Amino acid sequence: MISVEPGDPRYDGLTSGLNQRYAAKPARVELVRSTEDVVEAVQRAVSGGQRLSVRSGGHCFEDFVFNPDVEVVVDLSAMTGVYFDTARDAYVVEAGARLADVYEELYRGWGVTVPGGICYSVGAGGHFTGGGYGLLSRTHGLTVDHLHVVEVVVVDADGTASAVLADRGSDLWWAHTGGGGGNFGVVTRFFFRPLVRPPSEVLLSSLSVPWSRLDEAGFTRLLDGYGRWHAESESGLSSLLTLNHVCNGSVGLVTQIDADEPDAAEVLDEYLRTLLGDFEPPRRLPWLQATRYLGTSSPVLNDPTLRGEHKSAYVRAPLPPEQISLAYRELTRPDVTNPNAMLVAFSYGGAIGDVASDATAVAQRDSIFKLLYQSFWSTEDEDAANIGWVRDFFRSMYASTGGVPVPDSGTDGCYVNYPDADLSSSDWNTSGVPWHTLYYKDNYPRLQAIKARWDPLNVFRHAQSIQAAGPNHCSSADSGSGPAHAT
């Protein structure tokens, strides 16, 4: 284990994540390389009475990892192992591994993969603990649906840190199947069994649609068609619709389907024709090549110098006309000049819905797609305009339910891996529905009980960490910011 302290030339590069709005000034950053290192680092912080946070990939959208209260950052970015454990007959992914490396190692070594996200640099630690989903999820479910065992460094009531292997079916295992990072301990290793075989080849369509083709009728056809297809189709086809603000000049539509799925070309053609009318033909690519391309092709998502604001919603039915009209209005507002302001729709549904809402901590199982409201920008003086636009857009879309997507027939709350501190604020959430219901729904009480058992001293906490009742636990109001695997 290496400790990096202020004055070390590495310090500044290790005290912020991808979102440059947030930074920490800890007494030290602990660069760990093994489970034993993590136990030592956590014990040292607890014994010294120091607040700690935990970094895997550094993609946390909020300040749960990097904030002024943090005194020790436990950095897992060197724990990147991906291998097969013969004793447990399971594939192992260490929490600091980035998704691109996870896909490469699993595929090259054994011809398997996890159905995870597309961004190459996201760390396994946060992505998996929040559920994990991607372009293969309509066929193979969420990443956590394949989790067999999880290794977690926890702290007991005596303040002693130790590593625990939580087997499938145990309460600590269940908590890490969507309970989010930073709640129970430090995840060091994930054990998966069984894993899935990805397609040998995929049909990949990556289209840029000029805004000049999208009057309100064309925009409605695109977004309404997206929702209706996902509500009606059982195909494994998955699609990413990036509705950039009109000042960007275009919107993007990325679609992938297993080339061996029955009538794959026809299914893809029909989908694109429904949304766009005419389109360029797709490319046929090996799955790994397509995965590399999608993970590295976005200059915005892979830019480590940007600031960002993000909000999310699970969607259970095609958007109603009034929401589509409102989205068109917000995305064509003349006072917005940032080409990186956007609304993004991600495919969900399919096999994800084959799992009961209480079988894992991910309660949202019958949604058909997700929405991500976000903006990226470069300088602090642009904060107010960009944060304000995302807030206004989100609140207006859910004005009838207090400014947030309260679970009902059309929406189903928010994705814990896209954390949003505004959900805890009565200024922005006037629904009367607490933030934890938006993330966890009816699974929250069970998560609270697991929290009480496995983190009795509330060592692992942040602004939206799970709260367990009792004298040893801080309330939501005073929990501050603290540890979370970066998502």
C-alpha positions as CSV (number, residue, x, y, z in Angstrom):
1,M,0.0,0.0,0.0
2,I,1.2,3.5,-0.9
3,S,0.1,6.6,0.9
4,V,0.0,9.8,-1.1
5,E,-0.1,13.0,1.0
6,P,-0.3,16.8,0.1
7,G,2.9,17.9,-1.5
8,D,3.3,14.6,-3.4
9,P,3.2,15.3,-7.2
10,R,0.5,12.6,-7.5
11,Y,-1.8,14.2,-5.0
12,D,-3.9,16.6,-7.2
13,G,-4.5,13.9,-9.8
14,L,-5.8,11.5,-7.1
15,T,-8.2,13.8,-5.3
16,S,-10.9,14.4,-7.9
17,G,-12.9,12.1,-10.2
18,L,-14.4,12.5,-13.7
19,N,-16.8,15.3,-12.6
20,Q,-14.6,18.3,-12.0
21,R,-17.2,20.0,-9.9
22,Y,-16.0,18.0,-7.0
23,A,-12.6,17.7,-5.3
24,A,-11.3,16.6,-1.9
25,K,-8.3,17.7,0.2
26,P,-7.7,14.5,2.3
27,A,-4.8,13.9,4.6
28,R,-3.8,11.0,2.4
29,V,-4.8,8.9,-0.5
30,E,-4.3,5.2,0.1
31,L,-3.3,3.4,-3.1
32,V,-4.2,-0.2,-2.4
33,R,-3.4,-3.3,-4.4
34,S,-5.0,-6.2,-2.4
35,T,-7.8,-7.0,0.0
36,E,-5.2,-7.0,2.8
37,D,-4.2,-3.5,1.8
38,V,-7.9,-2.4,2.0
39,V,-8.3,-3.9,5.5
40,E,-5.2,-2.1,6.6
41,A,-6.3,1.2,5.1
42,V,-9.8,1.1,6.5
43,Q,-8.5,0.1,9.9
44,R,-6.0,2.9,10.0
45,A,-8.8,5.5,9.1
46,V,-11.2,4.0,11.7
47,S,-8.6,3.9,14.4
48,G,-7.7,7.5,13.7
49,G,-11.3,8.7,13.7
50,Q,-11.0,9.8,10.1
51,R,-13.7,10.1,7.5
52,L,-13.0,7.9,4.5
53,S,-14.3,7.6,1.0
54,V,-13.6,5.0,-1.7
55,R,-12.7,5.4,-5.3
56,S,-12.8,2.7,-8.0
57,G,-13.3,4.3,-11.5
58,G,-14.0,7.9,-10.3
59,H,-17.3,8.3,-12.2
60,C,-19.6,9.2,-9.3
61,F,-22.0,12.0,-10.5
62,E,-22.2,13.6,-7.1
63,D,-19.6,14.5,-4.4
64,F,-20.0,11.2,-2.5
65,V,-16.4,10.3,-3.0
66,F,-14.6,13.7,-3.4
67,N,-15.8,16.4,-0.9
68,P,-14.3,18.7,1.8
69,D,-15.3,16.3,4.7
70,V,-13.1,13.4,3.4
71,E,-9.9,12.8,5.3
72,V,-8.8,9.6,3.7
73,V,-9.5,8.3,0.1
74,V,-9.1,4.6,-0.4
75,D,-8.1,4.3,-4.1
76,L,-8.9,0.9,-5.6
77,S,-7.8,1.8,-9.1
78,A,-4.8,-0.5,-9.0
79,M,-7.0,-3.5,-8.1
80,T,-7.7,-4.5,-11.7
81,G,-7.5,-8.3,-11.7
82,V,-9.8,-10.4,-13.8
83,Y,-9.3,-14.1,-13.5
84,F,-11.0,-17.5,-12.8
85,D,-11.1,-18.9,-9.3
86,T,-11.1,-22.7,-9.5
87,A,-12.0,-23.2,-5.9
88,R,-15.3,-21.3,-6.3
89,D,-15.7,-22.2,-10.0
90,A,-16.3,-18.5,-10.6
91,Y,-15.0,-15.6,-12.6
92,V,-13.4,-12.9,-10.4
93,V,-13.4,-9.1,-11.1
94,E,-11.5,-6.8,-8.7
95,A,-13.3,-3.6,-7.9
96,G,-10.8,-1.3,-9.5
97,A,-11.1,-2.9,-12.9
98,R,-12.4,-0.7,-15.6
99,L,-15.2,-2.0,-17.9
100,A,-13.1,-2.1,-21.1
101,D,-10.5,-4.3,-19.3
102,V,-13.2,-6.5,-17.8
103,Y,-14.7,-7.2,-21.2
104,E,-11.3,-7.7,-22.9
105,E,-10.0,-10.1,-20.2
106,L,-13.2,-12.2,-19.9
107,Y,-13.7,-12.5,-23.6
108,R,-10.1,-13.3,-24.5
109,G,-9.6,-15.7,-21.7
110,W,-12.9,-17.6,-21.6
111,G,-15.3,-16.2,-24.3
112,V,-17.7,-14.8,-21.8
113,T,-18.7,-11.4,-20.5
114,V,-20.9,-9.5,-18.0
115,P,-23.9,-7.5,-19.4
116,G,-22.5,-4.2,-18.3
117,G,-22.3,-0.6,-19.5
118,I,-20.6,0.9,-22.6
119,C,-18.3,3.6,-21.1
120,Y,-14.8,2.1,-21.1
121,S,-13.4,3.8,-18.0
122,V,-16.2,3.2,-15.5
123,G,-15.0,1.2,-12.5
124,A,-16.5,-2.2,-11.6
125,G,-16.8,-1.2,-7.9
126,G,-19.6,1.3,-8.3
127,H,-21.1,0.0,-11.6
128,F,-21.8,-3.5,-10.3
129,T,-23.0,-2.5,-6.8
130,G,-25.7,-0.3,-8.4
131,G,-27.0,-3.1,-10.6
132,G,-25.0,-2.6,-13.8
133,Y,-26.8,-2.7,-17.2
134,G,-25.9,-2.3,-20.9
135,L,-26.5,-3.3,-24.5
136,L,-26.7,-7.0,-23.6
137,S,-29.1,-6.6,-20.7
138,R,-32.3,-7.1,-22.7
139,T,-31.0,-10.6,-23.5
140,H,-29.1,-11.4,-20.4
141,G,-30.4,-9.3,-17.6
142,L,-28.4,-7.0,-15.2
143,T,-24.8,-7.6,-14.2
144,V,-25.9,-8.4,-10.6
145,D,-28.2,-11.2,-11.9
146,H,-24.9,-13.2,-12.4
147,L,-23.3,-12.3,-9.1
148,H,-22.3,-15.4,-7.1
149,V,-20.2,-14.1,-4.2
150,V,-19.0,-10.6,-3.2
151,E,-16.0,-9.8,-1.0
152,V,-16.4,-6.8,1.3
153,V,-14.2,-5.2,3.9
154,V,-16.5,-4.3,6.8
155,V,-16.1,-2.7,10.2
156,D,-17.8,-4.3,13.3
157,A,-19.2,-2.7,16.4
158,D,-15.7,-2.9,18.1
159,G,-14.2,-0.8,15.2
160,T,-12.3,-3.8,13.7
161,A,-12.0,-4.0,10.0
162,S,-12.1,-7.4,8.3
163,A,-12.8,-9.0,4.9
164,V,-16.0,-11.0,4.5
165,L,-17.0,-13.3,1.6
166,A,-20.8,-13.0,1.2
167,D,-22.3,-16.0,-0.6
168,R,-25.3,-15.9,-2.9
169,G,-28.5,-15.7,-0.9
170,S,-26.9,-14.0,2.1
171,D,-28.1,-10.6,3.2
172,L,-24.8,-8.9,2.5
173,W,-24.7,-10.4,-1.0
174,W,-28.3,-9.2,-1.6
175,A,-27.3,-5.6,-0.5
176,H,-24.7,-5.5,-3.2
177,T,-27.1,-6.5,-6.0
178,G,-28.2,-2.9,-6.5
179,G,-27.9,-1.3,-3.0
180,G,-25.3,1.1,-4.4
181,G,-21.7,1.8,-3.3
182,G,-20.7,3.4,0.0
183,N,-23.3,1.8,2.3
184,F,-22.0,-1.3,3.9
185,G,-18.2,-1.6,3.4
186,V,-15.6,-1.6,0.7
187,V,-16.1,-4.1,-2.1
188,T,-12.8,-5.6,-3.2
189,R,-13.8,-8.6,-5.4
190,F,-16.9,-9.8,-7.3
191,F,-17.3,-13.5,-8.1
192,F,-19.6,-14.3,-11.1
193,R,-21.3,-17.6,-12.0
194,P,-22.5,-18.3,-14.6
195,L,-21.5,-15.7,-17.1
196,V,-22.9,-15.2,-20.6
197,R,-21.5,-15.7,-24.0
198,P,-21.8,-12.5,-26.1
199,P,-22.7,-12.5,-29.7
200,S,-19.9,-13.5,-32.1
201,E,-20.9,-10.6,-34.3
202,V,-23.4,-7.8,-34.1
203,L,-25.2,-5.5,-36.5
204,L,-24.2,-2.0,-35.3
205,S,-25.9,1.2,-36.5
206,S,-24.4,4.6,-35.4
207,L,-26.4,7.4,-36.9
208,S,-26.2,11.2,-36.6
209,V,-29.5,12.9,-37.4
210,P,-29.3,16.6,-38.2
211,W,-31.7,18.8,-36.3
212,S,-32.7,20.3,-39.6
213,R,-34.7,17.1,-40.2
214,L,-36.4,17.3,-36.8
215,D,-39.2,19.8,-36.6
216,E,-41.6,19.0,-33.8
217,A,-43.4,16.3,-35.8
218,G,-40.1,14.6,-36.6
219,F,-38.9,14.8,-33.0
220,T,-42.2,13.4,-31.8
221,R,-41.9,10.5,-34.3
222,L,-38.4,9.7,-33.0
223,L,-39.1,9.8,-29.3
224,D,-42.5,8.4,-29.4
225,G,-41.3,5.6,-31.7
226,Y,-38.5,4.8,-29.3
227,G,-40.9,4.4,-26.4
228,R,-43.5,2.4,-28.4
229,W,-40.9,0.0,-29.8
230,H,-39.5,-0.7,-26.3
231,A,-43.0,-1.3,-24.9
232,E,-43.9,-3.8,-27.6
233,S,-40.8,-5.6,-28.8
234,E,-39.3,-8.7,-27.2
235,S,-36.1,-8.5,-29.3
236,G,-32.7,-8.3,-27.8
237,L,-32.0,-5.2,-29.8
238,S,-30.7,-2.3,-27.6
239,S,-30.5,1.3,-28.5
240,L,-29.0,4.6,-27.2
241,L,-30.8,7.7,-28.2
242,T,-28.8,10.9,-27.5
243,L,-31.0,14.0,-27.9
244,N,-28.5,16.8,-27.9
245,H,-29.7,20.4,-27.7
246,V,-30.5,21.9,-31.0
247,C,-27.4,24.1,-30.8
248,N,-25.3,20.9,-31.2
249,G,-26.7,20.5,-34.7
250,S,-27.6,16.8,-34.5
251,V,-28.9,14.0,-32.3
252,G,-27.4,10.5,-32.2
253,L,-28.9,7.0,-32.4
254,V,-26.8,4.0,-31.7
255,T,-28.4,0.5,-32.1
256,Q,-26.9,-3.0,-31.7
257,I,-28.4,-6.4,-32.2
258,D,-27.0,-9.9,-32.2
259,A,-26.3,-10.7,-35.8
260,D,-27.5,-14.3,-35.2
261,E,-30.8,-13.3,-33.7
262,P,-33.7,-14.5,-35.9
263,D,-34.3,-12.0,-38.7
264,A,-31.8,-9.6,-37.1
265,A,-31.4,-7.4,-40.1
266,E,-35.1,-7.1,-40.6
267,V,-35.7,-6.3,-36.9
268,L,-33.1,-3.6,-37.0
269,D,-34.4,-2.1,-40.3
270,E,-37.9,-2.0,-39.0
271,Y,-36.8,-0.3,-35.8
272,L,-34.8,2.4,-37.7
273,R,-37.5,2.9,-40.3
274,T,-40.1,3.4,-37.5
275,L,-38.0,6.1,-35.8
276,L,-36.3,7.8,-38.8
277,G,-37.9,6.8,-42.1
278,D,-34.6,6.5,-44.1
279,F,-31.2,5.6,-42.7
280,E,-27.8,4.4,-43.6
281,P,-27.2,0.6,-43.5
282,P,-25.6,-0.9,-40.3
283,R,-22.1,-2.4,-40.0
284,R,-21.5,-6.0,-39.2
285,L,-18.7,-6.2,-36.6
286,P,-17.2,-8.7,-34.1
287,W,-18.8,-8.1,-30.7
288,L,-15.5,-7.1,-29.0
289,Q,-14.6,-4.6,-31.8
290,A,-18.1,-3.1,-31.6
291,T,-17.8,-2.9,-27.8
292,R,-14.4,-1.1,-28.1
293,Y,-15.8,1.3,-30.6
294,L,-18.8,2.3,-28.5
295,G,-16.8,2.6,-25.3
296,T,-14.2,5.0,-26.7
297,S,-16.0,7.0,-29.4
298,S,-17.6,9.7,-27.3
299,P,-15.3,12.7,-26.7
300,V,-17.7,14.1,-24.1
301,L,-18.1,11.0,-21.9
302,N,-14.4,10.3,-22.0
303,D,-13.2,13.9,-21.3
304,P,-11.7,14.1,-17.8
305,T,-11.7,17.9,-17.7
306,L,-15.5,18.5,-17.7
307,R,-18.0,19.5,-15.1
308,G,-21.5,17.8,-15.1
309,E,-25.0,17.7,-13.8
310,H,-27.2,14.6,-14.1
311,K,-30.7,13.3,-13.3
312,S,-32.4,10.1,-14.1
313,A,-35.8,8.4,-14.5
314,Y,-37.0,4.8,-15.1
315,V,-39.7,4.7,-17.7
316,R,-42.5,2.1,-17.7
317,A,-44.5,3.2,-20.7
318,P,-44.1,5.4,-23.9
319,L,-43.9,9.0,-23.0
320,P,-47.2,10.9,-23.1
321,P,-47.5,13.6,-25.8
322,E,-47.2,16.4,-23.3
323,Q,-43.8,15.2,-22.1
324,I,-42.6,14.7,-25.6
325,S,-43.7,18.3,-26.4
326,L,-42.0,19.6,-23.3
327,A,-38.8,17.8,-24.2
328,Y,-38.8,19.3,-27.6
329,R,-39.3,22.8,-26.1
330,E,-36.4,22.3,-23.6
331,L,-34.1,20.9,-26.3
332,T,-34.8,23.9,-28.6
333,R,-34.7,26.7,-26.0
334,P,-32.9,29.6,-27.7
335,D,-31.3,30.7,-24.4
336,V,-29.3,27.5,-24.2
337,T,-26.0,27.6,-26.0
338,N,-24.2,24.5,-24.7
339,P,-24.0,21.8,-27.4
340,N,-23.3,19.2,-24.6
341,A,-26.7,19.7,-23.0
342,M,-28.8,16.6,-23.7
343,L,-31.5,14.0,-22.9
344,V,-30.4,10.4,-23.3
345,A,-32.6,7.3,-23.5
346,F,-31.2,3.9,-22.8
347,S,-32.8,0.5,-23.6
348,Y,-34.0,-1.5,-20.6
349,G,-36.6,-4.3,-20.4
350,G,-36.4,-7.8,-21.9
351,A,-34.7,-10.3,-19.6
352,I,-34.3,-7.7,-16.9
353,G,-38.0,-8.1,-16.1
354,D,-37.7,-11.9,-15.7
355,V,-36.3,-11.3,-12.1
356,A,-38.6,-10.4,-9.2
357,S,-38.3,-6.9,-7.8
358,D,-37.2,-8.2,-4.4
359,A,-34.9,-11.0,-5.6
360,T,-32.1,-8.4,-5.8
361,A,-31.8,-4.9,-4.4
362,V,-32.8,-3.5,-7.8
363,A,-36.5,-2.9,-7.5
364,Q,-37.1,-1.5,-10.9
365,R,-37.6,-4.6,-13.1
366,D,-40.5,-3.7,-15.4
367,S,-39.3,-0.4,-16.9
368,I,-38.8,-0.4,-20.7
369,F,-36.1,2.3,-20.9
370,K,-34.2,4.9,-18.8
371,L,-33.8,8.6,-19.2
372,L,-30.7,10.6,-18.3
373,Y,-30.9,14.4,-18.2
374,Q,-27.5,15.8,-18.3
375,S,-25.1,18.6,-19.3
376,F,-21.3,18.9,-19.5
377,W,-19.3,22.1,-19.5
378,S,-15.8,23.3,-18.8
379,T,-15.6,26.2,-16.4
380,E,-17.1,27.2,-13.0
381,D,-18.7,30.3,-14.3
382,E,-20.9,28.1,-16.5
383,D,-22.3,26.2,-13.5
384,A,-25.4,28.2,-12.8
385,A,-26.7,28.1,-16.4
386,N,-26.1,24.4,-16.9
387,I,-27.3,23.2,-13.5
388,G,-30.3,25.4,-13.9
389,W,-31.3,24.0,-17.3
390,V,-31.0,20.4,-16.1
391,R,-33.1,21.2,-13.0
392,D,-35.7,23.1,-14.9
393,F,-36.0,20.3,-17.5
394,F,-36.3,17.6,-15.0
395,R,-38.8,19.4,-12.7
396,S,-41.0,20.4,-15.6
397,M,-41.1,16.8,-16.9
398,Y,-42.4,15.6,-13.6
399,A,-44.3,18.7,-12.4
400,S,-47.5,16.6,-11.8
401,T,-45.6,14.4,-9.2
402,G,-43.7,17.0,-7.3
403,G,-40.8,17.5,-9.7
404,V,-39.5,13.9,-9.5
405,P,-40.5,10.6,-11.2
406,V,-42.6,9.1,-8.4
407,P,-43.3,5.4,-9.1
408,D,-46.6,5.1,-11.0
409,S,-47.8,3.5,-14.2
410,G,-45.5,5.7,-16.3
411,T,-42.3,6.1,-14.3
412,D,-40.5,4.1,-11.6
413,G,-38.1,6.4,-9.7
414,C,-34.4,7.0,-10.3
415,Y,-31.3,4.9,-10.9
416,V,-28.9,4.8,-7.9
417,N,-25.9,4.8,-10.2
418,Y,-26.9,8.2,-11.5
419,P,-27.1,9.8,-8.0
420,D,-28.8,13.1,-7.7
421,A,-28.5,15.1,-4.4
422,D,-31.5,17.2,-5.3
423,L,-33.8,14.3,-4.6
424,S,-33.1,14.9,-0.9
425,S,-34.0,18.6,-1.1
426,S,-37.5,20.0,-0.6
427,D,-36.6,22.7,-3.0
428,W,-36.5,20.3,-5.9
429,N,-38.5,17.3,-4.6
430,T,-41.9,18.4,-3.4
431,S,-43.6,15.0,-3.9
432,G,-43.4,13.9,-0.3
433,V,-41.7,10.8,-1.6
434,P,-38.2,10.4,0.0
435,W,-35.1,10.0,-2.1
436,H,-34.6,6.4,-0.9
437,T,-38.0,5.4,-2.2
438,L,-37.1,6.8,-5.6
439,Y,-34.0,4.6,-5.7
440,Y,-35.0,1.5,-3.8
441,K,-38.8,1.5,-3.5
442,D,-40.0,-1.3,-1.1
443,N,-36.5,-2.8,-0.8
444,Y,-35.3,0.1,1.4
445,P,-36.3,-1.4,4.8
446,R,-34.4,-4.6,4.1
447,L,-31.3,-2.5,3.1
448,Q,-31.6,-0.6,6.4
449,A,-31.6,-3.8,8.4
450,I,-28.5,-5.0,6.6
451,K,-26.9,-1.7,7.2
452,A,-27.5,-2.0,10.9
453,R,-26.0,-5.4,11.0
454,W,-22.9,-4.9,8.8
455,D,-22.0,-1.2,9.5
456,P,-23.1,-0.7,13.1
457,L,-20.8,2.3,13.5
458,N,-22.0,3.9,10.3
459,V,-18.4,4.2,9.0
460,F,-19.6,4.0,5.4
461,R,-21.8,7.0,4.7
462,H,-22.4,9.8,2.3
463,A,-25.1,12.4,1.5
464,Q,-27.5,9.7,0.3
465,S,-26.2,6.6,2.1
466,I,-28.7,4.1,3.5
467,Q,-29.7,5.1,7.0
468,A,-30.3,2.5,9.8
469,A,-32.2,3.5,12.9
470,G,-30.4,3.5,16.2
471,P,-28.2,5.6,18.4
472,N,-25.0,4.7,16.5
473,H,-26.2,6.0,13.2
474,C,-26.4,9.5,11.9
475,S,-29.6,10.9,10.5
476,S,-30.0,11.8,6.8
477,A,-29.5,15.4,7.7
478,D,-26.1,15.0,9.4
479,S,-24.7,12.1,7.4
480,G,-22.5,14.4,5.3
481,S,-20.5,13.0,2.5
482,G,-18.3,10.0,2.6
483,P,-17.5,6.7,1.1
484,A,-18.9,5.4,-2.1
485,H,-17.5,3.4,-5.0
486,A,-17.4,5.8,-7.9
487,T,-20.0,4.7,-10.5
